[in-house]
């Protein structure tokens, strides 16, 4: 288990630019080499360089787990070919959704056991379920329609927006099949948890402004 506090491109919103699961980490090509080396020490899995339509916002545009990754239709052919070359595995699903709402990191909360999606993606529920290989439920909580943006999870635990109710927390826990779901913030009180970190079952990178109490809660629930 390893964790790191960091900034990327002068921002504490590390989860906007990076994406991680238990198989790999995606990072923008413009990431400085010394930062990439630090991240490689934290995540001992493969790190892959990628853009999406020449954008660095990998955490915003993608949602993934150990079974597959969901990409927006605006990804260029050369970028898709590059990703496919990294993931030369017939068992790993690389899927593109035609949805006009394409910030899938904000629209989808998922791990290797389940997925929660925004009502904006209800017409794509079956395809999402096929790509990610897990039960997928349309569910919104904390009076917000972007479940991926206000949450952070791995296969052990999940953190959600402080306004989530006990009933909502219980529902999230049952869908993702985690040991614990609790409320938290990141980067000194920010409720948009996924923008402030990337995690998998073994490692995590958190925004540099995250406080001691926030880090303790995040690392305890996620068992990092």
C-alpha positions in Angstrom: 0.0 0.0 0.0 1.4 3.4 -1.0 0.0 6.9 -1.1 1.3 10.3 -2.3 0.2 13.9 -2.2 0.9 15.8 -5.4 0.0 18.5 -7.8 -0.2 18.2 -11.6 0.3 21.1 -13.9 0.1 23.4 -10.9 -3.3 21.9 -9.9 -4.4 19.9 -6.9 -7.1 18.3 -9.1 -4.9 15.3 -10.0 -8.0 13.1 -10.8 -8.9 15.4 -13.7 -5.7 14.5 -15.5 -5.0 11.0 -14.4 -7.0 7.8 -14.5 -6.3 4.5 -12.6 -7.6 1.0 -12.1 -6.0 -2.3 -11.0 -4.5 -2.9 -14.4 -3.0 0.5 -15.5 -2.7 4.2 -15.0 -3.3 6.8 -17.8 -1.3 10.0 -17.8 -0.9 12.9 -20.3 2.3 12.9 -22.4 3.2 16.4 -21.1 3.6 15.1 -17.6 7.1 15.9 -16.4 9.4 12.9 -16.3 10.2 13.4 -12.6 6.5 13.3 -11.7 6.0 10.2 -13.8 8.8 8.5 -11.9 7.2 9.4 -8.6 3.9 8.0 -9.8 5.5 4.8 -11.0 6.9 4.2 -7.5 3.4 4.6 -6.1 1.6 2.5 -8.7 3.7 -0.5 -9.6 1.4 -1.3 -12.5 1.9 0.0 -16.1 1.7 3.7 -16.8 0.4 4.6 -20.3 0.7 8.0 -22.0 -2.5 9.1 -23.8 -4.6 12.1 -24.9 -8.2 12.2 -25.8 -8.9 14.5 -28.8 -5.6 16.1 -27.8 -6.9 16.8 -24.3 -5.1 16.1 -21.1 -8.3 15.5 -19.2 -8.1 11.7 -19.0 -9.9 11.4 -15.6 -12.8 13.5 -16.9 -13.3 11.6 -20.1 -12.8 8.0 -19.0 -14.3 5.4 -16.7 -12.7 2.0 -16.2 -12.1 -1.0 -14.1 -10.2 -4.3 -14.5 -12.6 -5.5 -17.2 -12.8 -2.5 -19.6 -12.6 1.2 -20.3 -15.3 3.6 -21.5 -14.2 6.3 -23.9 -16.0 9.3 -25.6 -16.7 9.3 -29.3 -14.4 12.3 -29.8 -11.3 10.2 -29.2 -9.2 10.2 -32.4 -8.4 7.1 -34.3 -4.6 7.4 -33.6 -5.3 7.8 -29.9 -7.6 4.8 -29.9 -5.0 2.7 -31.8 -2.3 3.8 -29.3 -4.5 2.7 -26.3 -5.4 -0.6 -28.0 -1.7 -1.3 -28.5 -1.1 -0.8 -24.8 -4.0 -3.1 -24.0 -3.2 -6.0 -26.4 -5.6 -8.3 -24.6 -8.8 -9.7 -26.2 -10.3 -10.1 -22.7 -10.1 -6.3 -22.0 -13.0 -4.3 -23.4 -12.3 -0.9 -25.0 -15.7 0.7 -25.6 -16.8 4.0 -27.1 -20.2 5.5 -26.1 -22.0 7.8 -28.6 -23.5 9.8 -25.8 -23.4 13.6 -26.2 -22.7 13.7 -22.4 -19.2 12.4 -22.5 -17.5 13.3 -19.2 -17.6 9.7 -18.2 -15.4 10.1 -15.2 -18.0 12.4 -13.7 -21.0 10.4 -15.0 -19.9 6.9 -13.8 -18.8 5.6 -10.4 -17.4 2.1 -10.8 -15.1 -0.6 -9.4 -14.5 -4.2 -10.3 -17.8 -5.3 -8.6 -20.4 -2.7 -9.7 -21.2 0.6 -11.4 -23.4 3.5 -10.7 -24.3 5.8 -13.6 -26.1 9.1 -14.0 -29.6 9.3 -15.5 -28.0 11.1 -18.4 -26.6 7.7 -19.5 -29.7 5.6 -18.8 -30.0 4.7 -22.5 -26.4 3.3 -22.5 -26.9 1.2 -19.3 -26.6 -2.1 -21.1 -23.6 -1.2 -23.1 -21.8 0.2 -20.0 -22.6 -3.1 -18.2 -21.1 -5.0 -21.1 -17.9 -3.0 -21.3 -17.3 -2.9 -17.5 -18.5 -6.4 -16.9 -20.4 -5.5 -13.8 -24.0 -4.9 -12.6 -24.8 -1.3 -13.5 -27.4 0.8 -11.8 -28.8 4.2 -12.6 -28.7 6.0 -9.3 -28.1 9.6 -8.2 -27.5 10.8 -4.7 -26.6 13.9 -2.6 -29.0 15.9 -4.8 -26.5 15.7 -7.7 -26.6 14.0 -11.1 -22.9 13.2 -11.5 -22.2 10.3 -9.2 -18.7 9.9 -10.5 -17.6 13.4 -9.7 -18.8 13.4 -6.0 -17.3 10.0 -5.1 -14.1 8.0 -5.0 -13.9 4.2 -4.7 -11.9 1.0 -5.1 -12.9 -2.5 -4.3 -12.5 -2.0 -0.5 -14.4 1.2 0.1 -16.1 4.3 -1.2 -16.1 8.0 -0.2 -19.0 10.2 -1.2 -20.3 13.8 -1.0 -21.0 14.9 2.6 -24.7 15.5 1.8 -25.3 11.9 1.0 -27.9 10.4 3.3 -27.6 7.2 5.3 -30.0 5.5 2.9 -28.0 6.6 -0.1 -24.8 5.4 1.5 -26.3 2.0 2.1 -27.5 1.8 -1.5 -24.0 2.8 -2.8 -22.4 0.2 -0.6 -24.7 -2.6 -1.9 -24.2 -1.7 -5.5 -20.4 -1.5 -5.4 -20.1 -4.4 -2.9 -17.5 -2.6 -0.8 -16.8 -3.1 2.9 -17.5 0.5 3.8 -18.9 3.7 2.3 -18.6 7.0 4.2 -18.7 10.7 3.5 -15.6 12.9 3.0 -14.1 15.9 1.2 -10.7 16.3 -0.4 -8.3 19.2 -0.9 -9.4 21.1 2.2 -13.2 20.7 2.0 -13.9 20.1 -1.7 -16.7 17.6 -2.2 -15.8 16.6 -5.8 -13.7 13.7 -4.6 -12.7 12.1 -7.9 -11.2 15.3 -9.2 -8.8 15.3 -6.3 -7.4 11.8 -6.4 -6.8 8.6 -8.3 -6.9 5.3 -6.5 -6.9 1.5 -7.0 -6.8 -1.3 -4.4 -3.2 -0.7 -3.5 -2.2 2.9 -4.2 -3.4 6.4 -4.3 -2.4 9.9 -5.4 -4.2 12.8 -3.6 -4.3 16.5 -4.2 -1.6 18.4 -2.3 -4.1 20.5 -0.3 -5.8 17.4 1.3 -5.7 17.8 5.1 -4.5 15.3 7.7 -8.1 14.4 8.7 -9.2 14.0 5.1 -6.2 11.8 4.3 -6.9 9.7 7.3 -10.5 9.1 6.4 -9.8 8.5 2.7 -6.9 6.1 3.4 -8.9 4.2 6.1 -12.0 3.7 4.1 -10.1 2.7 0.9 -7.7 0.6 3.0 -4.6 2.2 1.5 
